[in-house]
Amino acid sequence: MDVKENGNADRRAGQSNWGAHAHAPVLRGAGTHHAAALENGYRDYDEYLVERVLKIRRLLDSGVPTRIIRDMLPCLNDIGSTIVADPDPELRAMLVEQRDKLAERIVLLQQNRDALTRYIDAMDRVLCGA
């Protein structure tokens, strides 16, 4: 796959040209990597695919490995209809571990947000002469 094919999707998803190119194997593996080919060699990606790349990027940014993302792609769109035909206990354990790591990161992010808010509030008090 040529990087230029993904440039349009990258821009729409707010990523570098490498973004969709790097995620292409995950998208292809899930049967979601379809785009209309244009005469100039570029591809036109549906908003659905752009949103999919954003969701994958967020999962990667959260530390979820691509091998897990590939398996959970069906869950990204419709939370209520997720069906697991052949549950793998090892995969489940990995997912629980990833979820718990995310929960820990969320707590730390909330603490950092609160600390920033306190600092901004303190600055505002000085700036406003309070």
N, C-alpha and C positions, 0 to 999 in steps of 0.2 A: 504494500500500500504506500502510495506516495504521500508525503507530508502535505503537499499542496491540496490534496483532496480534503484534508481535514481543516484547512485554514479557516473556512467559513464557519464551521461548527465551533472551532476554537474561539473565534472572535465573539460569536453569539453567546458562548458559555463563559466568556471572560477569562480564557486561558491563553497560554502561549501556543504557537503553532505545534509544539511538541505534545500538548495536552491530549487531544483526541487521538493522535498517532500512538501515544503511549498506552492509551486505554483501548485501542482498537481490538487487541486480542480478547479482552474481556467482553467487549460488545459483540464481536463475531462469535465467540463461544456461546453466547446466549441467544444467538440468532437475531440480534437487534441491529446489526451493522448494515443497514440498507440506506442508500441514498441515490437520488436521481443524478445520473451523470449529465453534465452540461457540455455544450460543444467546446468550451475552452479548456476542458480537462478537469475543471473543478466539480465538486459534488454539492448538491443542494440537500441539506439535512433538515428533516422535519423538526419542529419545536420539541416534539416528544423525545427525539434522540438527543437534542441539546440538553434538555432537562435530565435525561438519563446520565449524560456525561457529568453534569453538575453533581448529581447524587453519588456517582461513583467517586468523583473527586473528593467530596465531603467524607465519604467512608474511608478513603485512602488517607486523607488528612487526619482522620480520627485514629489511624493506626490499624485499621482492619486490612488484613492481607488480601491480595487479589484472588487467591484460591478460595477464600471464604466469600468474597463479593460475588464471584461467578455463581456460587451455589445459591446465594440469597437474592439474586436479581429479580426473581418473580415477586419477592416481597416488597420491592421498591415502589410498586405502583398501586397495588390493591391489598391493603392490610387484612381485610376480612376474608379473602378467599385463598390464603396460602395453604397449599396441600403438600405434605411431605410423604411421598410414596414409600421410600425406603430409608428411614431414619438411621443415621450412623452415630453411634454413641460417642466415638472419638470427635466427630465434627461437632456434635452437641456440646461436648466439654470445651472445645475451642471457642464456640460461640458464646458460651457462658463466661469464659475467661475474657473475651473481647468486650462483652457487655459490661462486666464488672470493672474493667480498665476504663471504659468510657465513663462509667458512673463516678469513678475516682477523679477523672480529669474534669468532669462537670463540677464537682465540689470545689476543686482547686480553681477552676475558672470563675466560679461564683465568688470565691474568697478574693481573688484578684480584682474582679469587677467591683466588689464592695470596697476594697482598699482604694482603688482609683476614685470611686465616688467620694469617699471621705476626704481624699487629698484635693479633689476638685472643689468640694464644698469649703474646705479650709482656705483654698486660694480665693474663692468667691467672697468669703468673709473679709479677707484682707483687701481685696480689690474694691469692695463696696464700702469699706471703712467701718465695718461692723465690729 
